[in-house]
Amino acid sequence: MELLTVKLLFLLGILLAGWIGSSLPLLSRAAASGGRFMSWGNAFSAGIFLGIGLIHMLGEAQAAWTELGWNYPIAFVLATAAFAASLLFEHVLLPEPAHEIVHHHGHDCIEEHHGHVGAEAGSGGFYPYVLVVALSLHSMLAGLALGTQDSFTNGLIIFAAIFVHKATAGFALGVSLARSGIEKRRSLRLAALFAAMTPIGILLGIALNRIIRSGAERHVDAAVLALAAGTFIYIASLDIIQDEFLRPGSRFMKWLFATLGLALMALLALWI
């Protein structure tokens, strides 16, 4: 099976994970209560993201730059720049109401701000769309990293991390929309938008990969890998781990699952 076909299958799987995860709380009140298993799964995906970013992507990117004749640690600089850019968008440029909803103690402030969100949605404001875009940005960038992969093994690892995180992040978004008072049909459209963000990133990555290959631009390939590494490190540390560990309860289990993901990535480095 060609790698392109595999990537398209990955795209379909991630699309379904995002759609089912985000729409389930909107269609079922029982599902909207959430669960600790979702948190454990999210922590596990954080370990995979962190491990593949630090152990696999960053190391491979720096090795590529060294082969190209760079003695300067350019891969680490690019990864740091991607980390800083993600921090700028999520914690500096993001509007304060959206920032508070997304990052205030693991989404627990949804109930506290129930009236405010409902008023924004009812007035036809753009706030719900800001929230969805904020939650979707990293998913799209992760999809870009998957789309540019030339290795089936690396692609499979990235797919597994994205799949788990997409489902859990989608579920969190669905719970937020279900509790916000936004009309159900509109919420489902927003859920569909969120689900489509990673597949869009994958398609962009595939297109970029074709451009790179046609121009034999190894520099661009190494740069994309380093930038993706910085993004994955950010997703794991500030986008998942921070939010999950701010939530009370099961912190040891969350740590255990995150460490399990890291250990799995470390073991895989022995063979790939």
VOGU-3710 file (C-alpha; in Angstrom, 3 decimals, decimal comma):
1> melltvkllf> 0,000/0,000/0,000  1,391/3,391/-0,995  2,228/5,894/1,715  -0,188/8,423/0,209  -3,048/5,934/0,533  -2,059/5,263/4,150  -2,062/8,997/4,898  -5,543/9,332/3,404  -6,734/6,466/5,616  -5,157/8,221/8,599
11> llgillagwi> -7,003/11,376/7,533  -10,340/9,537/7,529  -9,684/7,983/10,938  -8,763/11,326/12,516  -11,781/13,008/10,918  -14,086/10,392/12,444  -12,353/10,620/15,839  -12,778/14,402/15,925  -16,377/14,321/14,764  -17,534/11,507/17,073
21> gsslpllsra> -15,613/12,901/20,048  -16,999/16,418/19,695  -20,569/15,524/18,686  -21,172/12,788/21,277  -21,675/15,207/24,217  -24,028/17,262/22,028  -26,180/14,234/21,200  -26,085/12,492/24,574  -26,534/14,174/27,942  -25,055/11,152/29,693
31> aasggrfmsw> -21,845/11,433/27,655  -21,530/15,129/28,492  -20,626/14,293/32,080  -17,143/13,293/30,901  -14,942/10,697/32,598  -11,537/10,033/34,044  -10,710/7,535/31,283  -10,769/10,406/28,802  -8,238/12,276/30,957  -5,990/9,232/31,155
41> gnafsagifl> -6,143/8,797/27,393  -5,310/12,472/26,905  -2,344/12,172/29,283  -1,128/9,136/27,317  -1,344/11,103/24,068  0,637/13,905/25,741  3,419/11,436/26,524  3,452/10,294/22,898  3,498/13,883/21,603  6,339/14,845/23,948
51> giglihmlge> 8,316/11,695/23,209  8,026/11,896/19,438  8,823/15,627/19,511  11,902/15,382/21,734  13,243/11,916/20,932  12,291/11,340/17,297  11,510/14,544/15,398  14,059/16,853/17,003  16,869/14,316/16,793  16,069/13,466/13,178
61> aqaawtelgw> 15,817/17,142/12,217  19,169/18,033/13,783  20,803/15,040/12,092  19,460/16,292/8,752  20,831/19,796/9,338  24,214/18,325/10,302  24,270/16,330/7,055  23,552/19,566/5,201  26,703/21,078/6,722  25,218/23,099/9,601
71> nypiafvlat> 27,281/23,003/12,788  24,837/25,406/14,489  21,926/23,685/16,342  19,408/25,075/13,853  16,795/22,362/14,532  16,638/23,338/18,210  16,351/27,021/17,297  13,461/26,350/14,898  11,717/24,125/17,448  12,088/26,867/20,056
81> aafaasllfe> 10,650/29,409/17,603  7,623/27,165/16,982  7,141/26,784/20,734  7,326/30,567/21,241  4,911/31,224/18,357  2,385/28,782/19,830  2,730/30,467/23,207  2,188/33,883/21,601  -1,032/32,803/19,897  -2,590/30,919/22,815
91> hvllpepahe> -1,614/33,120/25,747  -1,003/36,585/24,295  -3,040/37,119/21,122  -6,043/34,995/22,100  -8,924/37,240/23,319  -9,258/37,186/27,096  -12,737/35,577/27,278  -11,645/32,757/24,959  -8,355/32,366/26,842  -10,179/32,033/30,163
101> ivhhhghdci> -12,552/29,409/28,823  -9,825/27,366/27,121  -7,207/27,473/29,863  -8,923/28,136/33,187  -8,413/24,979/35,231  -9,126/22,431/32,559  -12,342/23,887/31,169  -14,060/23,842/34,584  -14,922/27,510/34,172  -17,480/26,629/31,468
111> eehhghvgae> -20,214/26,323/34,075  -19,038/29,503/35,825  -19,272/31,494/32,560  -22,394/29,750/31,282  -24,415/32,928/30,998  -21,650/34,906/29,267  -21,036/32,296/26,585  -24,730/31,841/25,948  -25,193/35,585/25,550  -22,315/35,761/23,059
121> agsggfypyv> -23,741/32,883/21,052  -27,267/34,219/21,137  -26,198/37,647/19,914  -24,590/36,083/16,838  -21,077/37,041/17,960  -17,948/35,369/16,682  -16,901/34,096/20,131  -17,789/30,395/19,569  -15,712/30,419/16,391  -12,746/31,938/18,249
131> lvvalslhsm> -12,995/29,127/20,778  -13,089/26,424/18,103  -10,139/27,933/16,207  -8,123/28,175/19,438  -8,721/24,492/20,165  -8,086/23,476/16,536  -4,849/25,312/15,721  -2,476/22,701/17,098  -4,526/19,901/15,586  -4,027/21,433/12,154
141> laglalgtqd> -0,286/21,860/12,727  -0,041/18,259/13,922  -1,843/17,212/10,750  0,709/19,186/8,735  3,493/17,220/10,424  1,755/13,938/9,588  1,198/14,941/5,978  4,890/15,711/5,410  6,158/12,388/6,815  8,096/10,070/4,495
151> sftngliifa> 8,411/7,268/7,046  5,469/4,892/7,565  6,568/4,126/11,137  6,848/7,788/12,136  3,561/8,494/10,401  1,859/5,685/12,325  3,183/7,003/15,650  2,035/10,545/14,877  -1,352/9,228/13,755  -1,807/7,333/17,035
161> aifvhkatag> -1,003/10,439/19,089  -3,269/12,679/17,019  -6,107/10,122/17,015  -6,210/9,829/20,811  -5,810/13,562/21,391  -8,326/14,497/18,701  -10,983/12,319/20,301  -10,359/13,623/23,821  -9,972/17,273/22,752  -13,110/16,933/20,648
171> falgvslars> -14,976/15,509/23,618  -13,868/18,445/25,784  -15,042/20,855/23,087  -18,369/19,045/22,790  -18,908/19,262/26,556  -18,096/22,986/26,444  -20,567/23,592/23,613  -23,240/21,445/25,279  -22,979/23,489/28,486  -22,735/26,866/26,782
181> giekrrslrl> -26,329/27,226/25,672  -25,403/27,435/21,981  -28,133/26,082/19,691  -27,496/22,371/18,927  -27,437/22,675/15,142  -24,882/25,478/15,327  -22,835/23,490/17,840  -22,754/20,501/15,499  -21,497/22,722/12,689  -18,726/23,986/14,965
191> aalfaamtpi> -17,909/20,389/15,900  -17,640/19,535/12,199  -15,305/22,508/11,682  -13,102/21,315/14,529  -13,064/17,754/13,149  -11,967/19,010/9,714  -8,984/21,042/10,927  -6,518/18,152/11,245  -7,463/16,611/7,858  -6,913/20,048/6,307
201> gillgialnr> -3,464/20,089/7,889  -2,742/16,608/6,531  -3,705/17,650/2,993  -1,524/20,753/3,257  1,331/18,576/4,496  0,914/16,142/1,600  0,969/19,049/-0,866  4,036/20,548/0,822  5,742/17,164/0,738  5,174/16,938/-3,027
211> iirsgaerhv> 6,615/20,420/-3,500  9,646/19,512/-1,405  10,245/16,307/-3,347  9,849/17,968/-6,750  12,398/20,625/-5,840  14,664/18,301/-3,839  14,636/20,852/-1,028  16,108/18,891/1,883  16,444/22,149/3,823  12,678/22,686/3,784
221> daavlalaag> 12,100/19,097/4,893  14,456/19,498/7,862  12,891/22,856/8,771  9,332/21,469/8,755  10,432/18,553/10,941  12,051/20,909/13,483  9,056/23,244/13,556  6,716/20,282/14,018  8,883/19,057/16,909  8,503/22,405/18,681
231> tfiyiasldi> 4,760/22,327/18,093  4,453/18,786/19,463  6,461/19,711/22,561  4,152/22,682/23,119  1,001/20,585/22,618  2,226/18,050/25,162  3,500/20,420/27,832  1,220/23,469/27,814  -1,781/22,380/25,794  -2,441/18,966/27,406
241> iqdeflrpgs> -0,346/18,276/30,506  -0,888/21,690/32,080  -4,659/21,583/31,584  -5,000/17,968/32,682  -2,952/18,359/35,863  -4,866/21,483/36,863  -7,944/19,287/37,100  -8,344/17,682/40,551  -8,093/13,943/41,009  -6,273/11,004/39,372
251> rfmkwlfatl> -3,033/12,973/39,047  -0,876/9,900/39,695  -2,735/7,930/37,016  -2,366/10,833/34,586  1,359/10,957/35,313  1,553/7,176/34,868  -0,158/7,257/31,470  1,935/10,236/30,309  5,108/8,442/31,398  3,919/5,292/29,626
261> glalmallal> 3,600/7,268/26,388  7,102/8,686/26,845  8,562/5,253/27,621  6,908/3,800/24,528  8,521/6,473/22,342  11,900/5,846/23,982  11,626/2,112/23,312  10,633/2,675/19,687  13,815/4,717/19,233  15,751/1,454/19,578
271> wi> 14,302/0,184/16,289  13,484/3,254/14,192
//
